[in-house]
Amino acid sequence: MEVNFSVPGKNRGDKNHLRLWENKEWRYALLMGGRGNGRSGTASRYAVSQLISKEYTRGAMMRATREDIRASCFGDMIDRLKEQNIINAFRITENDMFVERGQNSLRAHGFRASSGSLTARLKSLAGYNFIWIEEAEEIGEEEFRKLDDTLRTTKGRIRIVLTLNTPAKSHWIIRKWFDLIPHEEAKGFYIPKTKEAKDTLFIGGNWKENEPNLEKHTIERYQNYKNYNPNYYWQVIEGLSPDEVRGKIYTGWQLIDNVPQEARLEKFGLDFGWFPDPACAVAIYYWNGSYIIDELAYGNYLTNEFLAGKIKEAGRATTIADSAEPKSIAEMNKYGISVIGAEKGKDSVSFRIKATSQKKIYVTRRSKNVWESYENYAWAEDKDGNPQNEPDHTWSHCMDSVSYPIASMHNKRSDIILPKQPRQRVNIAI
C-alpha cells in the first residue's frame, strides 16, 4: 500500500518546525519552549515520516515512566495516522505500544517501568537509531547519558528528539546545550540560546507561533496567567528559563569548601537505589549551630556492601535509612554499621521537610549531586502550575538521604534540636 504523508507547512503556522526535516546534521533536536507550541504534534509527525521512509528506522518513544507513554507519545502517533487516513498501512500492537511498517518500527520504552521502579536495561536499545523523549525535563542526566552512549548502530543516522517545557537554569539540559540571556522585563528569567554545536538543532517558541491552531479561550487563559501567576506565565507559557524551579522546597543553603575540623559527626543518611533511581549516602555534621552535609556516595548500581564501606570510611555514627527497604537495612547491619529505618507514616514527608527547613545548612563543594538536587527539589504541580502536597520524585533521592537523619534529631514536641556538646572530631575523610 502506497502511503502519502504531509509534514507541517506554512498553513499550520509552524514553519519553524520544518527545520526538523530540512536540517540533516543534527543528532540532538531540542523542541523546547512555552505551552501550546505544538512540539508534540511536530515530533509525532516526524516519527511517522521516518516510519514510512525508505531509510532504516528502528525507534523508541520514551518517557520517564513507560505507563505515561500511552496517553502521550503513543496517543499522538495514532492521532497522526488517523488524521492522514493511513492507519491501515501500519501494523499496530496496542498492548505493547508498537507501530511497524516494513523494516521500520517504533516501540514504547520507559526509563522506568513505573514510578520509581526498575526498567529493562537500556542496552536493549543498541540497535535503535531514532529516539523521541517526551517531557525530557523529567529525565536525569545520568539516564540520558546511558541512553546516548548505548545508541551506536551504523544502519542509519542516529537522531534523538527531546520535547520539553523550558526548565530552570540549573537543569542539566540547560547547562549542557544552552547559554542564557537575561530577559529585560521578567527579572530572574532568561532566554535560552544554543551553544555552538553542529550536532544540535534547537526549535523554540511558544503558543504565538501556533496561534492559528489554538482556540481563543485557550489563548486568553494563557495570557491571564501573567496577572495572577506570573512565574508560571514566564516559564511555562512564554518558555523562559527561571533562576530557580517553581515551588522550590528548600532555600538558604550555602556551600562550604570542606568539613571544619571542629565539626562533629552526628549521623549518616541513606536512600537506597539501583537503576534508574540512584542511591545516595551522606554524612551529617553539627557545627556552630548549623549542619553540614557531605556526600559520600551517589549513583546507580551501588551495592549495599559498597555503600557500607563508604560510610565506614567516614567514621562511626548511626545511619538513618529508607525504612521501605528492610532487607537492605538488615544486610547493611551485617556489614558492621548501625542502620535504623526512618519513621514513615501519615505526614512523615511533610514533617521531614519542615524539620529540615528550620535548620541552617551547609553543603560541601564536593557534594555536587546533593547541591544539584537542592536546587531542583520542588513541590509537584498539576497541569495549571498549582502545587500539590508532595514533592516531585525526580530530585528526591539526595534530599531524602538528608532529611532522614535531620528529622530523626528533631524534637517533635518543642520543634527544637538539642545537640550534644561539641567534641573533637576524629577519623573524618574529607
N, C-alpha and C positions, 0 to 999 in steps of 0.2 A: 504493500500500500504506500503510495507516494504521500509525503507529508509536507504541507506548506505552513510555515510558521513565521509570523511577523514579530519583529523586535520593536521596542518603543521608538516612536518617531516624534516629529515636530508637533503633531496634533495632540500629543499627550502632555505637552508642557514640560517634558523631562529630557530635553535634547542633551543635557549634560551627561546623562546616564549612558548615552550611546558610546562614550569612550570605553566602556567596558568591553565592547565588541571591537572597536576600532584600534585600540592600543594592544599590540601583541607582545609587548616586552615584559609585562608585569608577572610576578609570581604572587604578590600580595595586592589585593584590591580592597581598599577600605571604604565602604559606603557608610559614612558616619555623619551625623548632624542632628537636626531637630526632628520633632514628631511630624508625621504627615507628609514626609518627603517621597514616599513610595519606594524606599530602599528594598523592602522585602519583595515587592512586586517585580522590581528590576532583577533582583538576584534569582528569583524563581524563573523568570523568562530566560535569563542567561543559562540556567541549569537545563531547561527544556531544549534550548537551542544547541546545547552540547550533546544532549542525548540523541538528537536527530542528525548530528554532524557525522561526516564520514571519518573524522579523526577519532582515535581511541579515546574513550572517556569511561573511566570507572570512578564513580564519585560517591561522596557521602554528604548527607545533610546532618549537621551536628549542632547540639546544644549542650549545656552543662549536664542536664539530665535527659535521658532518652525519652522519658514519659512526656516531656513538653514538646517534642517534635511533631507529634500527630496534629496538634491544633495550630501549629505554626508553619514550619517548612513544608511538611508533607501536605497539609491542607492547601497551602499556596500553590504547590505543584499541581495538585488535582484541579484547582480553580483555573490555572493557566491552560491545562489540557482541555477543559470543558469550554473555556472562552474561545479557543481556536477550533473547537469541534474536531479534535484529533485524538481524543482519549482512547478510541478503539484501536489505534495504531500501536498501543503500548501494552505490555504485559504488566499488570499491577497486582501486587500481593499486599492486601490491606493489613493483615496481621503483622507482617514484617516491615511494613512501610518501605516497600521495594518497588522501583519502577525500572522497566527494562525495555529497550528497543534494539534488536540485533545484538551486536557485540557490546553495546554501551548500556550502562546501568547506574542507578543511583539508589543508595540504601541509607536508612536511618542508623546513626551511631551516636550514642551519648558518651560524653567524657565520664559520666557516672551513670550507672544503671538506674538508680533512683536517688532521691535526695540524700547525699552523704554516704552512698554505698559504693561498693566496688563495681567496676565495669570490666568488659573484656579488654585485654591488653591492646594498646594502640599499634603494636607491631603487626596486627592483623590487617592494617591499612597500608602496608608497604607497597602493594601493587596499585594503589589508588593514585590518580593524578588530578582529581578535582575535589575540592572541599568547600562546602558552604557552611560557615559558622554563624548562626543566628544568635542575637543577644550576646555578642562576643565579649562584652564587658564583664560577663559572668564567669569567664574562663580565666584561670590563673596563669601566670607567666610560665610556670614550670609545665603545666599541662599543655600549653601551646608549643613550647619548645620541644617536648617529647613528640608531639604530633608532627611538627615541622621536620624534625630530624628523621622521622620514620618514612616520609614521602621521598622515595628515591628511584621510582621506576623510570625507565628510558623509553617506554612505549608511547608516551605522549607528554606534551608540555604540562608541567605541574602548575596548578593555579589554586590559590586559596582566597576565597571571598569572605570577608568579615563584615557583617551588618550589625550596627550598634548605634545607640544614642551616645552622645559625647560624654565621656566620664570626666572625673576630676583630674587636675593636672598631675597628681601623684600616681595615677593609674599607669601600669606598665605599658599599655598601648600608646598612651600619650608620650611617655618617656622614650619609647623605642622609635616611634615614627614621626613625631611632631615637635616643632618649635611653637612657642606661644607668643601671641601679640596682645598686649593689654587692650581691652575694649574701652573706648572713650566714655561711653555713657554708663555701662554696667561695671562699676568698680568691683574688683575681685573676680572678674570673669575675663576669659582670654579667647582669642580667635585662633584655632589650630591651623598651622601651616606646615605642610610636609617637609621633612628634611630632604636634601638632595639624595635621591636613590632611584636608579633606573628600573629596579625590580618592583617598585611600589607605585600604585595608582590610587589617588585619593579622589573620591567623589563626595563632596559635601553638600550643604544646602539644608533647607527646612521646608515647611509647608508652602512657602511662597512660590517655589519652583513648580509645585504640584497643584496650585490653586484651581485650575480648571476641573480637576477630578475630586474636589472636596465640596461637601455640602455647606451652605452658607452658615448654618448654625454651628457647625464644627469649627469654622474659621473664627466666628465670634467668640466661641468658648476659648480657643487658643489665645486670642487677643486679650480676653478678660483676665487671664492668669497674671498679666503684667501688673494689675492693680491689687489683687488680693493674695497672690503667691508669687512674688517677683523672682525669688531664687529658682523656683520650678520653671518659671517662664523663660529666664535667660539660659538655663541649661537644657531643659527638655524640649521646649518649644523652639527657641532660637538656635540651639545647638552649640552654645559656648561652653568652654571648659572652666569650671569654678576652681577657686583656691582650694576648697575642701569639699568633701562629699556632703550632700544634703543629709540632714539628720545625724550628723557625726555624734557619736556617743560620748567619747572622752575628749577633753581639751586640757591644755595647760601642761602637758608632759614636756619634759626637757631632755636634751641629750647631754651625756657626761662622757668624758674620754675613757675613764676606767673606774673600777670599783675602788674607792679610797681604802687605804689600809685599815683605818679605824672603823670602817663599816662592819656590821655584824650579820653573819649569815643567819637568816631566820627559818626559811623553808624553801622547798622546791615545788614547782608546779609542773604538771604533766598532762598534756592532752594526747591521747593515743590516736594513731592514724596508720594508714598503709598507703593505698592509692585508690582514688585520686586525692583523698583528704590526707594532708601531711600530719606527721606527729610533731609536737613541739615540747621541749623541756626548757625550763627557765629556773634560775636561782633568784631568790628574793632576799635582799639585804636591807637592814634598818640602818639609817644614817641621818643624824641631826634632825629627827622628827619627820623624815621622809623615807621613801622606799626606792631602792634601786633594782631595776630588772636587768638581768644579764642572761642573754640567750646561750644555752648550752648545746642544743641540737634542734635542727628543723629539717624536715624533708620527707620524701616518700620512701617506702620500703625500709624504714629503720626498725630493726628488730628490738624486742624488749631487752635483750642482752646488751645491745649497743647503747640503748638509752640508759640502762642501769650503770654501764661503765662511765658514761659522761657525767652522770650525777655523782658517782663515787669520786671522780676526779676533782669535783668542785668542793667537796667537804662532807660533813655529816650533819644532817637535819632531816626532819620528816618531809616526805613528799606527799602532796595532795593531788590526786589524780582523778580523772573522769570515772565516776562510780558505775557508769554503764558498761565498763569492761572488767568485771570481777575476775575473769580468768587471767587477764593480763596483770592485774594487781597481784594476784597470787603468785604468778611467775616472777614478777619483779621482786617480791619479798624473798623468793628463793635465791635471788642473786645478792642478798645481803643488804638491801636497803629497806627502810621503813616506809611503806606506802599505805595511805589511807584514802578511801574513796570520798570525794567531795559530797557534801549534803545536797540532795536533789529532792524536788517536790514542787508543790504549787508555789509560784512566785520566786523560786530559787534563782532563776536567771536574773530577774529584776533586782533581787537582794544583792547578788554578787556585783552587778553593775553599780548599784547605789553605793555599796561599801567601797568599791574601787574608786569611784568618782570623788569620794571625800578625802582621798589621800593625795599628798604631793608626791609625784612620781618622776624619777629619772630613768632613762634608758641608756645603757652603754652604746657607744658608737658602733661597736662590732655587731650589735643585735639588729641587723638590717631587716630581718623578717618581722621581728616584733614591732619595729618602728613603722614599717610599711603597713602592717595590719592596723596599728593605732591610727594612722592617717586615713584609713579606708573603712574602719569599723563603724557601721551606721545602722539605724533602725530600718527594717524592711518597710517598703511602701506599697500602697495599692496603685492602680493604673493612673490615678489622678495626683500622685505625689503625696498622699496623706500617710503619715507614719503609722505603722502597726505597733502592736505591743510586744514585738520580739525583734531581736537583731537579725540582720541579713546573715545567712550562714557563711557566705563566701570568705569573709575575713575573721571568722570566729575562733580559729584554732589557736593562734598565739594568744588572743585575748582571753580565751577560756583558761589557758595554762597560767596566765597572770592572775585572773580573778579567783580561781580555786583557792590558792593559798592565802591571798589577801583577805577574802571573805571569811576564811577559817580563823583568822586572827581578830576578826571584828567582834566587839562586844555588842550583841544584839539588843541588850536591854538599855544601854545608855548611848549607843552609837559612838562609842569612843574606843579607840585601840589603846590598850595598856601594854606597851612594850616593856621587855625586861631591860635592866640597866645595861648599857653598852659594855662589852668586854672585848679584849683584843682578839682580832680575827687571825686564824692560822690556817695554813694549807689551802689557800684560795688560789685557783688558777685564773689568771687574767687573760 
